[in-house]
Amino acid sequence: MSAVAKQLADLGIDPSMMTGGGGNLQTNEGPDHARFRRVVSRWFTPRAVDRMRPLVRARTEELLAPLTDTGGGDFMRDVSARVPGPVFCWMMGADPAAGDRLFSLAEILLKAFDGNFDDAEVLLGAAAEMQEFVEALAAEKKAEPDGQLMSVLLAASDAGEITEADVRSLSFEMLSASTDNTAHSMAGAMTILAEHPDEYERLRADRSLIPSAVEECLRLVPRVVSDPHYTEHGTTLLGVEIPPDTMVHFHSVVGNVDPSIYPDPEVFDIGREHARPQLNFGVGRHYCLGAALARMEMQEILDTVCDAWSSFTVDNGAEIETTVTLHIESLPLSVTPA
């Protein structure tokens, strides 16, 4: 059981209120998980997401321009947080103008993964608003299918592959995960590049390094630091007995600096050859569905930044917190136009 679901239940809150009442990729296993993934996976292949590169670049250029003109601004709030939402709205067949609001809702919802339940009313309010958005979009696409992702989900429901509740839950899950996680990952990448101006200069001179630079940024500044779950059954791991109903953490950040996998793991090297992928996107059957989408967005944003700025630094006032996840509230930059 996920830590979030258990903590909600302990507070007397039905965890299904955070999922739409159906099944989704995170909480389901076995045939159900495979069935859900089969319905949506073709939308998230590298080939499928590559067609959105011009959309990401155009949006990023638009958002970078004011910072370039004024010599700086808040990269997190003014750029990073405002790219993934409109892109995923386009994928779903929704108005891209809703992207900023969806990011705000996703930020509230995903704070639960840090164990932040201080204001359960706000959390449930965000969940309710996200569900209203999903239901309105579903009603719109039922009336006028357009071949985008929501229409694909509805067609799968009509064919009996998934239920209407599954449509709501999968949409809720994808909208939440696709906006907030990428935004914080991209802002995190900017923090480590600012600490290594020589590597940024190297990247500007050789754009073929962009994919490996993104991997290296994700390796050393991961969005997901730890993935907590509660055991449903007792087990023994590496000689340690773990009773039922015990919280266990998968610390991906430790694996990302394993010297047996990454020579000189503390060194930030944008040209590093990643023989094995860093663990930000998980492993196995629950490997992140949106990994190719997140990589593509980060690559295009970073390439556009390299076009726009010859250098940049992080100003005082940055608000960065790392608990179970990396959370960047604000990232003020001073920039030198290219």
C-alpha positions in Angstrom: 0.0 0.0 0.0 1.3 3.5 -0.8 2.2 5.7 2.2 -0.2 8.4 0.9 -3.2 6.0 0.8 -2.5 4.7 4.3 -2.0 8.2 5.8 -5.2 9.4 4.1 -7.1 6.4 5.6 -5.6 7.1 9.0 -7.1 10.6 8.8 -10.5 9.2 8.0 -10.2 10.3 4.3 -11.2 7.8 1.6 -8.1 7.4 -0.6 -10.4 7.0 -3.7 -11.2 10.7 -3.4 -7.6 11.3 -4.6 -7.9 9.0 -7.6 -11.4 9.4 -8.9 -12.7 6.0 -7.7 -11.3 3.9 -10.5 -8.0 2.1 -11.1 -4.7 3.7 -12.1 -1.1 2.8 -13.0 0.4 3.6 -9.6 -1.9 1.6 -7.4 -2.9 -1.4 -9.5 -0.9 -4.5 -10.2 -1.0 -7.6 -12.4 -3.5 -7.8 -15.3 -5.2 -4.5 -14.4 -2.0 -2.5 -14.4 -1.0 -4.1 -17.8 -4.4 -3.3 -19.2 -4.3 0.3 -18.2 -0.8 0.7 -19.5 -1.8 -0.9 -22.8 -4.6 1.6 -23.4 -2.3 4.7 -23.0 1.3 3.6 -23.7 1.4 4.5 -27.4 0.9 8.1 -26.5 4.1 8.2 -24.4 6.6 6.5 -26.7 9.7 8.5 -27.7 8.4 8.7 -31.2 5.0 10.0 -30.1 6.3 12.7 -27.8 8.9 13.9 -30.3 6.1 15.4 -32.4 5.5 17.9 -29.6 9.1 19.3 -29.5 8.1 22.4 -31.6 5.3 23.1 -29.2 7.6 22.9 -26.1 10.2 25.1 -27.8 7.7 27.7 -28.9 6.3 27.9 -25.4 9.7 28.0 -23.8 10.9 30.8 -26.1 7.8 32.8 -25.2 8.4 32.4 -21.5 12.1 33.1 -21.5 11.8 36.3 -23.5 10.8 38.5 -20.5 13.6 37.2 -18.4 16.1 37.8 -21.2 14.8 41.4 -21.6 15.0 42.3 -17.9 18.1 40.3 -17.0 16.4 37.8 -14.8 13.4 36.5 -13.0 11.9 33.5 -11.3 12.7 30.5 -13.5 10.5 28.1 -11.5 7.4 30.3 -11.5 7.8 32.1 -14.8 9.2 29.3 -17.0 9.6 25.8 -15.6 6.1 25.6 -14.0 4.4 26.9 -17.1 5.6 24.5 -19.8 4.4 21.0 -18.9 0.8 21.9 -18.1 -0.1 23.4 -21.6 1.7 20.5 -23.3 -0.3 17.9 -21.5 -3.5 19.8 -22.0 -2.8 19.6 -25.7 -2.2 15.8 -25.4 -5.5 15.4 -23.6 -7.4 17.6 -26.1 -8.0 20.4 -23.4 -7.5 24.1 -23.7 -3.7 24.8 -23.1 -4.7 27.9 -21.2 -5.8 25.6 -18.3 -2.2 24.5 -17.9 -1.2 27.0 -15.3 -4.1 26.2 -13.0 -3.5 22.4 -13.4 0.0 22.9 -12.3 -1.2 24.7 -9.2 -3.6 21.9 -8.4 -0.9 19.2 -9.0 1.5 21.0 -6.7 -1.1 20.8 -3.9 -1.9 17.2 -4.6 1.7 15.9 -4.9 2.6 17.5 -1.5 0.8 14.6 0.0 3.7 12.4 -1.2 5.9 14.4 1.2 3.5 13.4 4.0 2.2 17.0 4.1 -1.4 16.7 5.3 -1.4 19.8 7.4 -4.4 21.2 5.5 -6.5 18.2 4.4 -9.3 20.5 3.4 -7.1 22.3 0.8 -5.9 18.9 -0.4 -9.4 17.6 -0.9 -10.5 20.8 -2.5 -7.7 20.5 -5.1 -8.7 16.9 -5.8 -12.3 17.9 -6.3 -11.3 20.7 -8.7 -9.1 18.3 -10.7 -12.0 15.8 -10.9 -14.3 18.6 -12.1 -11.9 19.4 -14.8 -11.5 15.8 -15.9 -15.3 15.2 -15.9 -16.0 18.3 -17.9 -13.3 17.4 -20.4 -14.7 13.8 -20.7 -18.2 15.2 -21.3 -16.9 17.5 -24.0 -15.0 14.7 -25.8 -18.0 12.3 -25.5 -20.0 14.9 -27.5 -17.1 15.7 -30.0 -14.3 13.1 -30.1 -11.0 14.5 -31.4 -8.6 11.6 -31.4 -6.6 13.1 -28.5 -5.8 11.2 -25.3 -9.1 11.8 -23.5 -11.0 10.5 -26.6 -8.8 7.5 -26.6 -9.6 6.7 -23.0 -13.3 7.1 -23.7 -13.1 4.8 -26.7 -11.4 2.2 -24.5 -14.2 2.6 -22.0 -16.9 2.1 -24.8 -15.0 -1.0 -25.9 -15.1 -2.4 -22.4 -11.3 -2.3 -21.9 -11.6 0.1 -18.9 -14.5 1.6 -16.9 -15.7 5.2 -16.8 -14.2 5.4 -13.3 -10.9 4.2 -14.7 -11.0 7.0 -17.3 -11.4 9.5 -14.5 -8.6 8.0 -12.4 -6.1 7.6 -15.2 -6.8 11.2 -16.4 -6.4 12.5 -12.8 -3.2 10.6 -12.3 -1.6 11.6 -15.6 -2.6 15.3 -15.3 -1.1 15.5 -11.8 2.1 13.7 -12.5 2.9 15.2 -15.9 2.9 18.8 -14.8 4.5 19.1 -11.3 7.2 16.5 -11.6 8.7 17.8 -14.8 8.6 21.4 -13.6 10.6 20.7 -10.4 13.0 18.4 -12.3 13.8 21.2 -14.8 14.3 23.8 -12.1 16.5 21.3 -10.3 18.6 20.9 -13.4 19.1 24.7 -13.6 20.4 24.7 -10.0 23.2 22.3 -10.7 24.1 23.9 -14.1 24.4 27.2 -12.3 26.9 25.6 -9.9 29.0 24.4 -12.8 29.3 27.2 -15.3 32.1 25.4 -17.2 29.7 22.5 -17.9 27.0 24.9 -19.1 29.5 26.6 -21.4 30.5 23.2 -22.7 26.8 22.4 -23.3 26.2 25.6 -25.3 29.2 24.7 -27.5 28.0 21.1 -28.1 24.3 20.6 -28.2 24.7 16.9 -28.9 25.3 16.6 -25.1 21.8 17.8 -24.2 20.3 14.3 -23.7 23.2 13.1 -21.5 23.2 16.5 -19.7 19.5 15.9 -18.8 20.3 12.4 -17.5 23.2 13.7 -15.4 21.0 16.5 -13.9 18.3 14.0 -13.0 20.9 11.7 -11.5 22.4 14.3 -9.1 19.3 16.4 -8.5 16.4 13.9 -8.6 12.8 14.9 -8.2 12.0 11.7 -6.2 14.4 11.2 -3.4 12.6 8.4 -1.6 9.5 6.3 -2.4 7.7 5.3 0.8 5.3 2.3 0.9 3.7 0.2 3.7 4.2 -3.5 3.6 1.0 -5.6 3.3 2.7 -8.8 4.3 5.8 -9.6 6.4 9.0 -10.3 4.5 12.7 -10.6 4.9 15.1 -8.5 2.8 18.9 -8.9 3.0 18.5 -10.8 6.3 16.3 -8.1 7.8 12.8 -9.0 8.9 10.2 -6.5 7.9 6.8 -6.9 9.7 3.4 -6.2 8.0 2.2 -2.6 8.1 5.8 -1.2 8.2 6.8 1.9 6.2 9.8 1.2 3.9 11.6 3.6 1.7 13.2 3.0 -1.6 16.0 5.6 -1.7 16.7 6.1 -5.4 19.0 9.0 -4.6 21.5 6.5 -3.1 21.4 4.2 -6.2 22.2 7.3 -8.4 25.6 7.7 -6.7 26.5 4.0 -6.5 30.3 3.9 -7.4 29.9 0.4 -8.8 27.5 1.9 -11.5 28.8 5.5 -11.9 32.6 6.0 -11.8 33.4 9.2 -9.7 29.7 9.5 -8.8 29.9 12.9 -7.1 31.4 14.5 -10.3 28.9 16.4 -12.5 29.8 15.4 -16.0 27.3 16.3 -18.8 29.0 14.0 -21.2 28.8 11.0 -18.9 27.8 7.8 -20.6 24.9 6.3 -18.6 25.3 2.6 -19.1 22.4 2.1 -16.8 19.6 4.7 -16.4 19.3 6.8 -13.3 16.5 5.8 -11.0 14.3 8.9 -11.2 11.7 7.1 -13.3 11.7 3.8 -11.4 12.2 0.3 -12.7 10.3 -2.7 -13.8 6.6 -2.8 -14.7 5.9 0.5 -12.8 8.6 2.4 -14.8 7.3 5.9 -15.3 4.9 6.0 -18.2 5.8 9.7 -18.9 9.6 9.2 -18.8 10.1 10.0 -22.6 7.8 13.0 -22.3 9.6 14.4 -19.3 13.0 13.9 -21.0 11.8 15.5 -24.2 10.5 18.6 -22.4 13.6 19.0 -20.4 15.8 18.6 -23.5 13.9 21.2 -25.4 13.7 23.7 -22.5 17.5 23.3 -21.9 18.3 23.7 -25.6 16.2 26.9 -25.7 17.9 28.2 -22.6 21.3 27.6 -24.2 20.1 29.7 -27.2 18.9 32.5 -25.1 21.5 32.9 -22.3 25.3 32.8 -22.4 25.3 32.4 -18.6 23.1 32.6 -15.5 23.4 32.5 -11.7 21.0 31.7 -8.9 20.1 34.8 -6.8 19.5 35.0 -3.1 16.0 34.1 -2.1 15.7 30.7 -3.8 13.3 28.5 -2.0 14.3 24.9 -2.3 13.3 22.0 0.0 14.1 18.4 -0.2 12.2 15.8 1.8 10.7 12.7 0.1 10.7 14.8 -3.1 12.6 17.9 -4.4 10.3 20.9 -4.1 11.4 24.3 -5.6 9.1 27.0 -4.7 11.1 29.8 -6.2 14.3 30.0 -8.3 15.3 33.6 -9.0 18.0 33.9 -11.7 20.2 36.7 -13.1 20.9 36.0 -16.8 23.2 37.2 -19.4 21.6 37.2 -22.9 23.4 35.3 -25.6 
